[in-house]
């Protein structure tokens, strides 16, 4: 290394963000993820035995994926190559693989290829490294915030272990912040920062388990604070909030968090828990979720989970969607909240949905027989001669506008698809059905006739 290169590297290190400067160098300095790298775990044992498997590190931002990869390479004395899923291409991957093969042959040193944001690689790029991972030329460590089941090609995924990293606890983030504030060599200790307990708690709380976010905000707050007569820089809650601007919210519009959060929202409404439902609604809106996506899910839920127990629920959900479309955000949040509370507190029934599923199964599993003649319209003389409409009973000609008729194909004569529940409006429907058809029509079948 030339003097110029040495000076350039020193300058880069000194100007690097605090989160990069404070990156742990050993397992002793590393905080968190004890469930995968604690003493006695499979991964820790394989690292210390220098029998490193290819792996995918999957977890939220700021949980130490890049740091863990670097420590693993250092402990195993492997050559470490880091590339980005955003900026790297096929040519670079082939160059790294070629050099790794030469290095392995000449010195026996293994090469760890760390791919940050591996989910950004397309299939062709992932396929390039597959044979080198398979024959041991490269030990792959991929880092991703997205579910590898969907973002990593199956052949590559089958040759790697997936380790799920967890968000850091508040106490772990607190330890990281304190270390950075006191470290005079790599941290901010030389600037003499002083955080009272309230400011530290606010910083930890707003970081949301993301160490990088916490350190970036700490660095900004300390650098903007004026030293007092004793050269100390006092950091207040207001300074922390100003540096952070807003809580570090985790969400995405097409990944696991998107689906997990909407699932929590829908299941809270289904469970008749308006408080939880409103909370998850607020989480999605604050994180920038598409509000029309939420509205569409409410419309589906109104029909699927409330149905005939409160038929007006569908009207409320559609009205909320229309209101949102008409007025937009931020006011559009209000009809969404109203619809959410209404649906969560409404009686529930999936009887209509289940009836459709049962009927659909019969449509798929049985012969599609002709429509019974008495149900067909006789619009021509020929049709009348063929028996179209013969024997049809017009309901309005009878008392209470009802008379029992057979309206299914003969092969499905006794099928019962719709079984009304006992909640809300559907309880009245059940009574009406029993009055018309008798209790046999509405009771849950136990003889297997419904399939």
C-alpha positions in Angstrom: 0.0 0.0 0.0 1.4 3.4 -1.0 1.6 6.4 1.4 -1.2 8.0 -0.6 -3.4 5.0 -0.3 -2.8 4.8 3.4 -3.6 8.4 3.9 -6.7 8.1 1.7 -8.0 5.1 3.7 -7.3 7.0 7.0 -9.3 10.0 5.8 -12.2 7.7 4.7 -12.3 6.1 8.1 -12.2 9.4 9.9 -15.0 10.8 7.8 -17.2 7.7 7.8 -20.5 7.9 9.6 -20.5 7.0 13.3 -22.4 3.8 12.6 -19.6 2.7 10.3 -16.8 3.7 12.7 -18.4 1.9 15.6 -18.9 -1.3 13.7 -17.9 -4.2 16.0 -14.8 -6.0 15.1 -15.1 -9.1 17.3 -17.9 -11.3 18.7 -17.1 -9.7 22.1 -18.1 -6.3 20.8 -21.1 -7.6 18.9 -24.4 -6.9 20.6 -27.6 -8.9 20.0 -28.5 -12.0 18.0 -27.5 -14.4 20.7 -30.0 -16.9 19.4 -27.8 -17.5 16.3 -24.3 -16.6 17.4 -24.3 -17.1 21.1 -21.9 -19.6 22.7 -22.8 -23.2 21.8 -25.1 -22.4 18.8 -24.6 -24.3 15.6 -23.4 -21.2 13.7 -20.9 -20.1 16.4 -19.5 -23.6 16.6 -19.1 -23.9 12.8 -17.4 -20.5 12.7 -14.9 -21.3 15.4 -14.2 -24.7 13.8 -13.6 -22.9 10.5 -16.3 -25.0 8.8 -18.3 -22.1 7.5 -21.5 -22.8 5.6 -23.0 -20.5 2.9 -25.8 -18.5 4.5 -28.5 -15.8 4.1 -28.8 -13.3 6.9 -32.4 -12.1 7.0 -33.6 -9.3 9.2 -34.7 -5.7 9.6 -32.3 -2.8 8.9 -29.7 -1.9 11.6 -29.6 -5.4 13.2 -26.0 -6.2 12.4 -26.1 -8.2 9.2 -23.1 -6.6 7.5 -21.1 -6.5 10.8 -21.7 -10.2 11.4 -20.5 -11.1 8.0 -17.3 -9.1 8.5 -16.6 -10.7 11.9 -17.2 -14.2 10.5 -14.7 -13.6 7.8 -12.2 -12.2 10.3 -12.6 -15.1 12.8 -12.2 -17.7 10.0 -9.2 -15.8 8.5 -11.0 -15.8 5.2 -10.5 -13.3 2.4 -13.5 -11.0 2.5 -15.1 -9.6 -0.6 -18.1 -7.3 -0.2 -20.4 -6.3 -3.1 -23.7 -4.5 -3.3 -26.9 -6.0 -4.8 -27.6 -2.5 -6.2 -24.3 -1.7 -7.8 -22.5 -4.9 -8.7 -22.9 -6.8 -12.0 -22.1 -10.2 -13.5 -18.6 -9.2 -14.6 -17.6 -8.3 -11.1 -19.0 -11.5 -9.7 -17.0 -13.6 -12.2 -13.8 -11.7 -11.4 -14.3 -12.3 -7.7 -15.0 -16.0 -8.3 -11.9 -16.3 -10.5 -9.6 -14.7 -8.0 -11.1 -16.8 -5.2 -10.3 -20.0 -7.2 -6.7 -18.9 -7.6 -6.4 -17.9 -4.0 -7.8 -21.3 -2.8 -5.4 -23.1 -5.1 -2.3 -21.1 -4.1 -2.7 -20.5 -0.4 -5.7 -22.6 0.6 -7.4 -19.4 1.9 -11.2 -19.4 1.6 -13.1 -16.4 0.2 -16.2 -15.1 1.8 -18.4 -13.2 -0.7 -20.7 -10.9 1.2 -23.6 -9.6 -1.0 -25.5 -6.8 0.7 -29.1 -6.5 -0.4 -28.9 -9.8 -2.3 -32.6 -9.5 -3.0 -31.7 -6.8 -5.5 -29.9 -9.3 -7.7 -31.9 -10.7 -10.5 -32.1 -14.4 -11.4 -29.2 -14.2 -13.9 -26.9 -12.6 -11.3 -27.8 -15.2 -8.7 -27.3 -18.0 -11.1 -23.7 -16.8 -11.9 -22.5 -17.4 -8.3 -24.4 -20.7 -7.9 -21.7 -23.1 -9.3 -19.0 -21.4 -7.2 -21.0 -21.8 -4.1 -21.8 -25.4 -5.0 -18.2 -26.4 -5.5 -16.8 -24.4 -2.5 -14.9 -21.8 -4.4 -17.0 -19.1 -2.6 -18.6 -19.1 0.8 -21.7 -16.9 0.3 -23.1 -14.6 2.9 -26.1 -12.8 1.6 -27.9 -10.0 3.6 -31.5 -9.1 3.0 -34.4 -7.3 4.6 -36.8 -9.2 2.3 -38.1 -12.8 2.7 -35.5 -15.0 1.0 -38.1 -17.5 0.2 -39.4 -15.1 -2.4 -36.2 -13.1 -3.3 -33.5 -15.8 -3.6 -33.6 -18.4 -6.3 -34.4 -21.9 -5.1 -31.2 -23.6 -6.2 -29.1 -21.0 -4.3 -31.4 -21.0 -1.3 -31.1 -24.8 -1.1 -27.3 -24.5 -0.8 -27.4 -21.9 2.0 -28.7 -21.8 5.6 -31.1 -19.0 6.4 -30.5 -17.2 9.7 -33.2 -14.8 10.9 -31.9 -11.8 12.8 -34.2 -10.0 15.2 -34.7 -6.3 16.0 -32.5 -5.2 18.8 -34.1 -4.6 22.2 -34.2 -1.2 23.7 -31.5 -2.2 26.2 -29.2 -3.4 23.5 -29.6 -0.2 21.6 -29.0 1.7 24.8 -25.7 -0.1 25.3 -24.6 0.7 21.7 -25.4 4.4 22.1 -23.6 4.6 25.4 -20.5 2.9 24.0 -20.4 5.3 21.0 -20.9 8.4 23.2 -17.9 7.4 25.4 -15.5 5.9 22.8 -12.9 8.6 22.2 -11.1 6.7 19.4 -13.9 5.7 17.1 -16.9 7.3 18.7 -17.9 10.7 20.0 -16.0 10.6 23.3 -13.6 13.4 22.2 -16.6 15.8 21.8 -17.7 15.1 25.5 -21.4 14.5 24.8 -23.7 14.4 27.8 -27.1 12.7 27.4 -29.4 12.7 30.4 -31.6 9.7 30.9 -34.7 11.3 29.3 -32.7 12.1 26.1 -31.2 8.7 25.9 -34.6 7.0 26.4 -36.1 9.2 23.7 -33.3 8.3 21.3 -33.7 4.6 22.0 -37.4 4.7 21.7 -37.5 6.5 18.4 -34.8 4.2 16.9 -37.2 1.3 17.0 -34.6 -1.4 17.4 -32.4 0.0 14.6 -28.8 0.6 15.9 -27.8 2.5 12.7 -30.7 4.9 13.0 -29.8 5.5 16.7 -26.1 6.2 16.0 -26.8 8.5 13.0 -29.2 10.6 15.1 -26.8 10.7 18.0 -24.0 11.9 15.7 -26.2 14.6 14.3 -27.4 15.8 17.7 -23.9 15.9 19.2 -22.3 17.6 16.2 -24.9 20.3 16.3 -24.7 20.9 20.0 -22.6 23.9 21.2 -20.0 23.0 23.9 -20.5 24.8 27.3 -17.8 26.4 29.4 -16.6 22.9 30.4 -16.4 21.8 26.8 -19.4 19.4 27.3 -22.2 19.1 24.7 -25.5 18.6 26.5 -28.1 16.7 24.4 -31.7 17.3 25.3 -34.9 15.4 24.3 -35.8 18.2 21.9 -32.4 17.9 20.2 -32.8 14.1 19.9 -36.3 14.5 18.4 -35.0 17.2 16.0 -32.2 15.0 14.9 -34.5 12.0 14.5 -37.4 13.9 12.9 -39.7 11.0 13.3 -39.7 7.4 14.5 -37.9 4.9 12.4 -41.0 3.1 11.0 -40.5 -0.3 9.4 -42.8 -1.0 6.5 -42.6 -1.9 2.8 -45.1 -1.9 0.0 -44.5 -5.3 -1.4 -42.6 -7.4 1.2 -43.2 -9.2 4.4 -44.0 -6.2 6.5 -46.6 -5.1 4.1 -48.4 -8.4 4.2 -47.8 -9.1 7.9 -49.2 -5.7 9.0 -52.3 -5.9 6.8 -52.8 -9.5 8.1 -52.7 -8.2 11.7 -55.2 -5.5 10.8 -57.7 -7.8 9.1 -57.4 -10.4 11.9 -58.0 -7.8 14.5 -61.2 -6.6 12.8 -62.3 -10.2 12.4 -61.6 -10.8 16.1 -63.9 -7.8 16.9 -61.1 -5.9 18.5 -61.5 -2.2 17.4 -58.5 -1.0 19.5 -56.0 -3.3 17.9 -57.6 -2.7 14.5 -57.2 1.1 14.8 -53.6 0.6 16.0 -52.6 -1.4 12.9 -54.5 1.0 10.7 -52.5 3.9 12.2 -49.2 1.9 11.7 -49.9 1.4 8.1 -51.0 5.0 7.4 -48.0 6.5 9.2 -45.6 4.2 7.3 -47.0 5.4 4.0 -49.1 2.4 3.0 -51.5 2.9 0.0 -54.8 3.9 1.7 -56.8 2.5 -1.2 -55.2 -0.9 -0.6 -56.5 -0.7 3.0 -59.9 0.3 1.8 -60.1 -2.6 -0.7 -59.2 -5.0 2.1 -62.1 -3.6 4.2 -64.5 -4.2 1.4 -63.4 -7.8 1.1 -63.6 -8.3 4.8 -67.1 -6.8 5.0 -68.4 -9.4 2.6 -66.3 -12.3 3.8 -66.3 -12.0 7.6 -69.5 -10.0 8.4 -71.7 -10.8 5.5 -75.4 -11.3 6.3 -74.9 -10.7 10.0 -74.7 -7.0 9.2 -75.4 -6.6 5.5 -74.9 -2.8 5.8 -71.2 -3.4 6.6 -70.5 -3.8 2.9 -72.2 -0.4 2.2 -70.1 1.2 4.9 -66.9 -0.2 3.5 -67.7 0.8 0.0 -68.7 4.3 1.2 -65.3 4.6 3.0 -63.5 3.6 -0.2 -65.5 6.2 -2.2 -65.0 8.9 0.4 -61.2 8.2 0.5 -61.0 8.4 -3.3 -63.1 11.6 -3.3 -61.3 13.6 -0.5 -57.8 12.0 -0.4 -55.4 12.2 2.5 -55.1 13.3 5.2 -58.8 13.6 5.8 -59.5 10.3 4.1 -58.0 8.6 7.1 -61.2 9.5 9.0 -63.7 7.4 7.0 -61.2 4.6 7.0 -61.1 4.7 10.8 -64.9 4.9 11.0 -65.3 1.9 8.7 -62.6 0.0 10.7 -64.4 0.5 14.0 -67.8 -0.3 12.4 -66.6 -3.5 11.0 -64.7 -4.5 14.1 -67.8 -4.0 16.3 -70.3 -5.6 13.9 -71.6 -9.1 14.4 -69.7 -11.6 12.3 -70.7 -14.4 9.9 -68.8 -16.1 7.0 -71.9 -18.2 6.1 -72.3 -16.6 2.6 -68.6 -17.1 1.9 -68.7 -20.7 3.1 -71.8 -21.3 1.0 -70.0 -20.1 -2.1 -67.0 -22.3 -1.4 -69.3 -25.4 -1.0 -71.2 -24.7 -4.1 -68.0 -24.0 -6.1 -66.7 -27.4 -5.0 -69.8 -29.1 -6.2 -69.6 -27.3 -9.5 -66.0 -28.6 -9.9 -66.7 -32.1 -8.6 -70.1 -33.0 -10.1 -71.6 -33.1 -13.6 -72.9 -29.7 -14.7 -76.4 -31.0 -15.4 -79.0 -29.0 -17.5 -81.1 -26.3 -15.8 -84.4 -27.9 -14.7 -87.1 -27.3 -17.3 -89.4 -25.5 -14.9 -86.8 -22.9 -14.3 -86.2 -22.1 -18.0 -87.9 -19.2 -19.7 -90.2 -20.3 -22.5 -89.7 -17.5 -25.0 -90.8 -19.3 -28.1 -93.6 -21.8 -28.9 -91.0 -24.5 -29.5 -89.7 -24.0 -26.1 -93.1 -24.3 -24.5 -93.7 -27.5 -26.4 -90.5 -28.8 -25.0 -91.7 -28.2 -21.5 -89.7 -25.0 -20.8 -91.3 -23.3 -17.7 -93.8 -26.1 -17.1 -94.7 -26.5 -13.5 -93.0 -23.3 -12.4 -94.6 -21.8 -9.3 -94.6 -18.0 -9.2 -93.8 -17.1 -5.6 -96.0 -14.0 -5.5 -99.1 -16.1 -6.2 -98.8 -17.7 -2.8 -99.3 -16.7 0.7 -96.4 -14.7 2.2 -94.9 -14.7 -1.3 -93.4 -18.2 -0.8 -94.0 -21.8 -1.8 -91.4 -24.6 -1.6 -89.9 -25.6 -5.0 -87.0 -27.7 -6.2 -84.5 -25.4 -7.8 -81.3 -27.4 -7.9 -80.5 -30.2 -10.5 -81.9 -33.5 -9.5 -78.5 -34.9 -8.6 -78.0 -32.1 -6.1 -81.6 -32.1 -4.8 -80.8 -32.2 -1.1 -77.7 -30.0 -1.1 -77.6 -27.3 1.6 -74.9 -24.7 1.1 -76.0 -21.7 3.1 -76.2 -22.2 6.9 -77.3 -18.9 8.5 -75.7 -18.1 11.8 -77.1 -16.6 15.0 -75.5 -13.2 14.9 -77.1 -9.9 14.1 -79.4 -9.7 11.1 -78.5 -13.2 10.1 -80.4 -14.6 13.1 -83.6 -13.1 11.6 -82.7 -14.7 8.3 -82.3 -18.0 10.0 -85.8 -17.7 11.6 -87.3 -16.8 8.2 -85.6 -19.8 6.5 -86.8 -22.1 9.2 -90.3 -20.8 8.8 -90.2 -21.2 5.0 -88.3 -24.5 4.6 -88.4 -26.1 8.0 -85.5 -26.5 10.5 -83.9 -29.2 8.3 -83.1 -26.6 5.7 -81.1 -24.4 8.1 -79.5 -26.8 10.5 -75.8 -27.7 10.0 -75.7 -31.0 8.1 -74.2 -33.9 10.0 -74.9 -36.7 7.5 -72.2 -35.6 5.0 -74.7 -34.7 2.3 -73.0 -31.3 1.8 -69.7 -32.9 1.0 
